[in-house]
Amino acid sequence: MMTLYTSSSMNIKWKLNKVRSHTCLVILLLLFNNIFLISQRPANVGQGGGGGRPNQQNVLSEDNGPDTTIYEYVLTDDIFRKTPRVDTLADISFMKKNMLIPAQGDFVNTGNFGSAVYPLIYKTEINSGFNTGYNQYGIYKISLNNFRFYEQNRPISDLYFSQLSNQENINVRADFSRNFSDGLSLSVNYLRISQKGFYTGQDTKSTAFGIGMRYKSKSEKYNAFLIFIHNANQEGHIGGIINPDDLNERFKKDISVILSEANTRQQERNLSFVQYYKLTGSKDKGFRLYLKNDIQYKPSYYHFSDVNINDNNDSTFYNGITLDKRGLRRYTSVSQISNGFFINGDKTNGLSGRVGLVVDYFSIKDGLENQNRLDLTALIDGSLAILGSLRLETKGKLGLAKNIGNFDIEGKLNFDVKKIGTLSGFLKIFRSENAYNSYKLVINDVIER
């Protein structure tokens, strides 16, 4: 009896302790929940206005009010034309194209993102001045023409990241902008591509980075931009398959090739100072007249090398080109200083245009070959609206120094057919200069052509 009684007593005590523990836990949860609910209630609860009920009118105005966020960007070519920044997550097409420079047309490449591209549709390249011709990575680059300088009323951070099998296969895009006091603001554009390729030796790496500071006077008559841009593109090349059966093996990355150590690297930088000064007042009253000046310093180099030269790839890939035991190397560097002066005017829904003069000084070093040249180009652009549905556009360039004789004149007429679309017709007359790489090739300090 004593044993049974003692056992029952201990069992009863254990059950009581268990009930008390659960009761305490429930009470703590209720207290925590009560505190949480009190902390989340509207600020006007318990302060009158309908027996402690929240003011329904205020709630509706907060929920249904307009979004006051300003998220626009301008290009330094025309800071008075503002473009709204669209939400990239609302359209899955961003996965199929380069987000940095949309609507670039159709290109073909090796299928490896970041590799050199070639246009599928032929388009005449018109050079009114000096052009290196090394444009095969242009769609991955930031330039002064597409650098986005944001105008916003609160700091903005926009990040896109896409990764494939590992961290060596990524696509990153980031934009950042914020305002400071005294009319200062900052904008950053960034793009990074890293791909290992289908086969070993096809690696690509592209980095495009731009950062700019802007100053806007209180009267908004003066704007100044200081912008730094860096572009670097690197790609490995392989070719000349020794054993075609290697291609029949799925997921085989290492295949025997003749060309295995070829590599291309291009780097372009741009340091720019752009100024705008409005000659009209802050209230333009439908007409705006302003001056623009942009000064640029652009150092760049274009490098190709193949250190694995042998009898096979000598005859297969480099037949007729002078080689030596160290391999094959081409290194071209170009430094450019540019200064442009423009007078711009535009009227709302009327006549707009600009006239300008651009001075370009080039220093070209290609192996042992060194040369300098000075280009002077006059520009004129105009646009005129006629009867609301017609718009006439004209553009013109004329070379005046080393580029004398080159010109590019274009006229375009657009007819707006309202809901149907726009009909366009144009006429172009030009005299162009060949790109540098089309007539000069220096390999291992020997001029091949």
C-alpha positions in Angstrom: 0.0 0.0 0.0 2.7 2.4 0.9 4.5 1.7 -2.3 1.4 2.2 -4.4 0.5 5.3 -2.5 3.9 6.8 -2.9 3.9 6.0 -6.6 0.5 7.6 -7.1 1.5 10.7 -5.1 4.7 11.2 -7.3 2.6 10.7 -10.4 0.0 13.3 -9.3 2.8 15.8 -8.4 4.4 15.2 -11.9 1.1 15.8 -13.6 0.5 19.0 -11.5 3.9 20.3 -12.4 3.3 19.5 -16.1 -0.1 21.4 -16.0 1.5 24.3 -14.3 4.3 24.5 -16.8 1.9 24.4 -19.7 -0.3 27.0 -18.0 2.6 29.3 -17.6 3.7 28.8 -21.2 0.2 29.7 -22.4 0.0 32.8 -20.2 3.4 33.9 -21.6 2.3 33.4 -25.1 -0.9 35.4 -24.5 1.0 38.2 -22.9 3.5 38.3 -25.8 0.6 38.2 -28.3 -1.2 41.0 -26.4 2.0 43.2 -26.4 2.5 42.5 -30.1 -1.0 43.5 -31.0 -0.8 46.6 -28.9 2.4 47.6 -30.6 0.8 47.1 -34.1 -2.4 49.1 -33.5 -2.8 52.5 -35.2 -1.5 55.6 -33.5 -5.0 57.1 -33.1 -6.6 54.1 -31.2 -7.7 55.1 -27.8 -7.5 58.8 -28.7 -11.2 59.4 -29.5 -12.7 59.5 -33.0 -15.4 56.9 -33.0 -14.7 55.0 -29.7 -11.1 54.1 -30.4 -11.6 53.0 -34.0 -9.0 54.1 -36.5 -9.8 57.0 -38.8 -11.0 55.2 -42.0 -10.4 58.2 -44.2 -6.7 58.4 -43.2 -6.2 54.7 -43.8 -7.7 54.9 -47.3 -5.6 58.0 -48.2 -2.4 56.1 -47.1 -3.2 52.9 -49.0 -4.7 54.4 -52.2 -2.6 57.6 -52.5 -0.3 58.2 -55.5 3.2 56.9 -55.5 5.4 59.9 -55.1 8.7 58.1 -56.0 10.5 59.8 -58.9 12.6 57.3 -60.8 13.9 58.8 -64.0 17.2 59.0 -65.8 18.8 61.3 -68.4 21.7 60.9 -70.8 24.4 63.5 -71.0 23.7 64.1 -74.6 20.4 65.8 -73.7 19.7 66.2 -70.0 16.3 67.8 -70.6 14.8 64.6 -72.1 13.9 62.4 -69.1 13.1 58.7 -69.4 11.1 56.8 -66.7 13.0 53.7 -65.3 10.8 50.7 -65.9 10.6 47.7 -63.5 12.8 45.0 -65.0 11.0 42.3 -62.9 7.7 43.0 -64.7 9.1 41.7 -68.0 10.8 38.3 -68.3 12.4 39.4 -71.6 15.3 40.8 -69.5 16.6 37.2 -69.3 17.1 37.0 -73.1 19.0 40.2 -73.7 21.7 42.4 -72.3 19.9 44.7 -69.8 22.5 47.4 -70.2 21.9 48.3 -73.8 18.5 47.0 -75.1 17.3 47.1 -78.7 20.8 46.6 -80.2 19.6 44.4 -83.0 20.4 40.8 -83.8 23.9 39.4 -83.5 25.6 36.1 -83.8 28.4 34.8 -81.6 29.8 31.5 -80.3 26.8 31.1 -78.0 28.9 32.1 -75.0 27.5 35.2 -73.3 30.2 37.9 -73.3 31.9 36.7 -76.5 32.6 38.8 -79.6 29.5 39.5 -81.7 28.8 40.1 -85.3 25.7 41.7 -86.8 23.3 39.4 -88.7 22.0 42.3 -90.7 24.7 44.2 -92.7 24.9 47.9 -91.9 27.3 50.3 -93.4 29.8 51.7 -90.9 30.1 55.4 -91.5 33.2 57.0 -90.0 33.5 60.8 -90.4 36.8 60.6 -88.4 39.2 58.1 -86.9 37.8 54.8 -85.6 39.9 51.8 -84.4 37.3 49.3 -85.7 37.5 47.1 -82.6 33.8 47.2 -81.9 33.0 43.4 -81.4 32.3 43.9 -77.7 30.4 47.1 -78.0 27.0 45.8 -76.8 28.6 45.0 -73.4 30.1 48.4 -72.8 29.0 51.6 -71.0 29.8 54.8 -72.9 29.0 58.5 -72.4 26.1 58.0 -74.8 24.3 55.4 -72.7 25.5 56.2 -69.1 22.3 56.7 -67.1 22.3 59.6 -64.7 19.3 59.2 -62.4 17.0 61.9 -61.1 15.1 60.7 -58.0 13.6 62.1 -54.8 15.0 59.3 -52.6 18.1 57.0 -52.8 17.7 54.1 -55.3 19.5 50.7 -55.4 18.6 48.3 -58.2 20.4 45.0 -58.4 20.0 42.1 -60.8 22.0 38.8 -60.4 21.8 35.6 -62.4 24.0 32.5 -61.8 24.2 29.2 -63.7 26.1 26.1 -62.4 28.6 28.0 -60.2 30.0 31.4 -59.2 32.2 31.4 -62.3 29.1 31.8 -64.6 27.3 34.9 -63.5 25.5 38.0 -65.0 25.3 41.0 -62.6 23.8 44.4 -63.2 23.5 47.2 -60.6 22.4 50.8 -60.5 22.7 53.2 -57.6 21.8 56.8 -57.2 21.3 59.3 -54.4 21.1 63.0 -53.8 23.3 65.1 -51.5 23.0 68.7 -50.3 23.9 71.8 -52.3 22.7 70.4 -55.7 25.1 67.4 -55.7 24.0 63.9 -56.7 25.7 60.6 -57.5 24.9 57.8 -60.0 26.6 54.4 -60.6 26.1 51.9 -63.5 27.7 48.5 -63.3 27.6 45.3 -65.4 29.6 42.1 -64.9 29.6 39.0 -67.1 31.7 35.9 -66.3 31.2 32.7 -68.3 33.3 29.6 -68.5 32.1 28.6 -71.9 31.0 25.2 -73.3 34.5 24.0 -73.6 37.7 24.6 -71.7 39.5 27.7 -73.0 36.4 29.6 -74.0 36.2 31.8 -70.9 34.8 35.3 -71.2 34.9 38.1 -68.7 33.3 41.6 -69.2 33.3 44.5 -66.8 31.5 47.7 -67.4 31.6 50.4 -64.7 30.5 54.0 -64.6 30.3 56.5 -61.8 29.3 60.1 -62.1 28.9 63.2 -59.9 26.4 65.9 -60.9 26.1 69.5 -59.7 22.9 71.5 -60.4 22.7 75.2 -59.4 19.7 76.4 -57.4 18.4 78.3 -60.5 18.9 75.2 -62.6 20.7 77.3 -65.2 24.0 75.5 -64.8 24.6 71.7 -64.8 28.0 70.0 -64.5 28.8 66.2 -64.8 32.1 64.5 -63.9 32.0 60.9 -65.1 34.5 58.0 -65.1 33.8 54.9 -67.2 35.8 51.7 -67.3 35.2 48.8 -69.8 37.3 45.6 -69.9 36.5 42.6 -72.1 38.5 39.4 -72.1 37.9 36.2 -74.1 39.7 32.9 -74.7 39.8 31.4 -78.2 40.0 27.7 -79.2 39.7 26.1 -82.6 40.9 23.3 -85.0 39.3 20.2 -83.4 41.8 17.3 -83.7 39.4 14.4 -82.9 35.8 15.1 -84.1 34.5 12.2 -82.0 35.1 14.3 -78.9 32.0 16.3 -79.8 29.8 13.2 -79.5 30.5 12.8 -75.8 28.0 14.7 -73.7 29.2 17.1 -71.1 32.8 16.7 -72.2 34.6 20.1 -71.7 38.2 19.1 -72.5 38.6 18.5 -76.2 41.9 18.3 -78.2 42.3 21.4 -80.4 45.1 23.0 -82.4 44.4 26.6 -81.2 44.4 26.5 -77.4 46.2 29.5 -75.9 44.8 32.4 -77.9 43.4 35.3 -75.9 41.9 38.7 -76.6 41.7 41.6 -74.1 40.4 45.1 -74.7 40.2 47.9 -72.3 38.6 51.4 -72.7 38.4 54.2 -70.2 36.7 57.6 -70.3 37.1 60.6 -68.0 34.5 63.2 -69.0 33.5 66.7 -67.8 30.2 67.9 -69.3 28.7 71.3 -68.7 25.3 72.8 -69.6 24.4 76.5 -69.3 20.9 77.8 -70.0 20.7 81.2 -71.7 17.0 81.4 -71.1 15.4 81.8 -67.7 14.2 79.1 -65.3 10.8 79.5 -66.8 11.4 78.7 -70.4 7.9 79.5 -71.6 8.0 76.9 -74.4 11.5 77.8 -75.7 14.9 76.8 -74.4 18.3 77.9 -75.5 21.5 76.6 -73.9 25.2 76.0 -74.4 27.0 72.6 -73.9 30.6 71.7 -73.6 32.1 68.3 -73.1 35.8 67.4 -72.6 36.9 63.8 -72.7 40.1 61.8 -72.1 39.9 58.3 -73.4 42.9 55.9 -73.1 42.4 52.4 -74.5 44.3 49.3 -75.7 43.5 46.3 -77.8 45.5 43.1 -77.3 45.6 39.7 -78.9 48.2 36.9 -78.1 48.9 33.3 -78.7 51.9 31.9 -76.8 51.4 28.3 -78.0 52.7 28.4 -81.6 53.7 25.2 -83.3 53.9 23.7 -86.8 50.2 22.7 -86.9 48.6 26.1 -86.0 51.3 28.0 -87.9 50.0 26.6 -91.2 46.4 26.3 -90.2 45.6 29.6 -88.6 48.6 32.0 -89.2 49.7 31.2 -92.7 51.6 34.1 -94.2 52.1 36.0 -90.9 55.5 36.5 -89.4 56.0 34.5 -86.2 58.7 33.9 -83.7 59.4 31.4 -81.0 57.8 33.6 -78.3 54.4 33.3 -80.0 52.2 35.8 -81.7 51.3 39.2 -80.2 49.4 42.3 -81.3 49.1 45.3 -79.1 47.5 48.5 -80.2 47.0 51.5 -77.8 45.0 54.6 -78.6 44.7 57.8 -76.5 42.1 60.3 -77.4 41.4 63.9 -76.2 38.1 65.4 -77.3 36.6 68.8 -76.8 33.2 69.7 -78.1 31.2 73.0 -78.2 27.5 73.1 -78.9 24.6 75.6 -79.1 21.2 74.0 -78.6 17.7 75.3 -78.9 14.3 73.7 -78.8 10.7 74.8 -78.7 7.9 72.6 -77.4 6.2 70.7 -80.3 8.2 72.9 -82.7 11.7 73.5 -84.1 14.7 72.1 -82.2 18.3 71.7 -83.2 22.0 72.2 -82.4 25.2 73.2 -84.1 28.6 72.3 -82.8 32.3 71.8 -83.4 34.3 68.9 -82.0 38.1 68.7 -81.9 39.7 65.2 -81.5 43.4 64.5 -81.0 44.6 60.9 -81.3 47.8 59.2 -80.3 48.2 55.7 -81.8 50.9 53.3 -80.8 50.9 50.0 -82.7 54.0 48.0 -82.0 56.9 50.1 -83.3 54.5 52.3 -85.3 53.5 55.6 -83.7 51.4 58.3 -85.2 49.3 61.3 -84.2 46.3 62.9 -85.9 43.9 65.8 -85.4 40.3 65.6 -86.5 37.9 68.6 -86.6 34.2 67.9 -87.2 31.3 70.3 -87.6 27.9 69.0 -86.6 24.3 70.2 -87.2 21.1 68.5 -86.1 17.5 69.7 -86.5 13.9 68.6 -86.1 10.8 70.3 -87.2 7.1 69.3 -86.5 4.8 70.0 -89.4 1.0 70.0 -89.0 1.2 67.8 -85.9 1.5 64.5 -87.7 4.7 65.1 -89.8 8.2 65.6 -88.4 11.3 66.4 -90.5 14.7 65.4 -89.0 18.1 66.3 -90.4 21.6 65.4 -89.3 25.0 66.4 -90.7 28.7 65.9 -90.1 31.6 67.4 -92.0 35.3 66.8 -91.5 37.6 69.8 -91.6 41.1 68.7 -90.5 42.8 65.3 -91.0 39.3 64.0 -91.7 38.7 66.6 -94.4 36.5 65.3 -97.2 34.4 63.0 -94.9 30.8 63.9 -94.5 27.5 62.3 -93.4 24.2 64.0 -94.3 20.9 62.4 -93.5 17.3 63.6 -93.9 14.3 61.7 -92.5 10.5 62.3 -92.7 8.2 60.7 -90.1 4.5 60.5 -90.6 2.4 59.6 -87.6 -0.6 57.5 -88.5 -2.1 57.7 -85.0 -3.2 54.2 -83.8 -1.7 52.4 -86.8 1.9 53.3 -86.5 4.6 55.6 -88.0 5.7 55.7 -91.6 9.3 56.8 -92.2 11.4 57.7 -95.2 15.0 58.8 -95.3 17.8 59.9 -97.6 21.5 59.5 -96.7 24.6 60.8 -98.5 28.1 60.1 -97.0 31.8 59.8 -97.6 33.4 57.5 -95.0 36.9 56.7 -93.8 37.9 53.1 -93.4 38.4 51.8 -89.8 42.0 51.6 -88.7 42.1 47.8 -88.2 40.9 47.3 -91.8 44.1 48.6 -93.3 46.8 48.3 -90.6 47.9 45.0 -88.9 51.1 44.9 -86.8 52.1 41.4 -85.5 55.2 41.1 -83.3 56.2 44.6 -84.3 56.2 43.7 -88.0 53.7 45.5 -90.3 51.7 42.8 -92.1 49.6 45.2 -94.1 
